[in-house]
Amino acid sequence: MAWPPDFIRFASEATVLGLWGGALLLISIVAALGDLRRRRRRHVDAVGWVPWRDLSAVTAFAGLVLMAMAASGWAHR
């Protein structure tokens, strides 16, 4: 099996943007779950070092922008 697979190698730019946007939205969901876990912690002082809320917001914004660009590319095909 060759890397990258043929469906990625011969994909349009819009499809590649859609894949990256989907990956960023998935990361955003994981970060939102991390933030939810942080807000429900038992020990108030055990905050941690990852800024889950900021990470979730930035990746959601970037993912939505990439998905909008991909949808625009798919619509003009």
ChimeraX attribute file (.defattr): number of C-alpha atoms within 10 A of each C-alpha:
attribute: neighborCount
match mode: 1-to-1
recipient: residues
	/A:1	5
	/A:2	5
	/A:3	7
	/A:4	9
	/A:5	9
	/A:6	10
	/A:7	9
	/A:8	13
	/A:9	10
	/A:10	11
	/A:11	11
	/A:12	15
	/A:13	14
	/A:14	20
	/A:15	19
	/A:16	17
	/A:17	21
	/A:18	23
	/A:19	17
	/A:20	17
	/A:21	24
	/A:22	17
	/A:23	15
	/A:24	22
	/A:25	23
	/A:26	16
	/A:27	17
	/A:28	24
	/A:29	16
	/A:30	15
	/A:31	22
	/A:32	19
	/A:33	15
	/A:34	18
	/A:35	18
	/A:36	13
	/A:37	12
	/A:38	19
	/A:39	11
	/A:40	10
	/A:41	11
	/A:42	9
	/A:43	8
	/A:44	9
	/A:45	7
	/A:46	9
	/A:47	11
	/A:48	8
	/A:49	6
	/A:50	12
	/A:51	13
	/A:52	20
	/A:53	16
	/A:54	14
	/A:55	18
	/A:56	22
	/A:57	16
	/A:58	15
	/A:59	20
	/A:60	23
	/A:61	16
	/A:62	16
	/A:63	24
	/A:64	17
	/A:65	15
	/A:66	22
	/A:67	23
	/A:68	16
	/A:69	18
	/A:70	21
	/A:71	16
	/A:72	12
	/A:73	16
	/A:74	14
	/A:75	9
	/A:76	6
	/A:77	8
